[in-house]
Amino acid sequence: MVERRGVGEHGMKLPGGERQRIALARSLLTRPSPLLDEPTAHLEPVNEAALHRAVDLISTECALLVIAHRYSTVQAADHIIVLNHGMVVTAGDHRELLATNDYYKALATGWFSHPSSDLRRG
């Protein structure tokens, strides 16, 4: 049986994570956006995993620029640009940066220490 509930005008009765998930799904399905700003910020783990799968699929057809602080999002990227106070510190893929850059390694260590957080250093 399908449960029906009012979502309100523009989905205002939905929780923030649900509204974000619907907005992301609509943008990815209708026309992939070249920019996703903190796409997983308010998603539960199961929805975050689904979004990662969708982004992986879409990224085979176009380039995506994803701004993220969550480790799970960052480590999955093909190319990472690390910023500190608006300046580029380093760039590369996750494994390369862990092996060669102390600043990125410190960020990753912080993520490992607090896996549920989205650490913002600066």
TARA-V283378 format. One record per run of one state. SS is the DSSP state (helix for helix, strand for strand, loop for the rest). FROM is the first residue (numbers start at 1). LEN is the number of residues. If there is no record, write none. Layout:
BEGIN
SS_FROM_LEN / SS_FROM_LEN
END
This chain:
BEGIN
loop_1_8 / helix_9_3 / loop_12_4 / helix_16_15 / loop_31_4 / strand_35_3 / loop_38_7 / helix_45_14 / loop_59_6 / strand_65_3 / loop_68_3 / helix_71_5 / loop_76_4 / strand_80_5 / loop_85_2 / strand_87_6 / loop_93_1 / helix_94_7 / loop_101_1 / helix_102_12 / loop_114_9
END
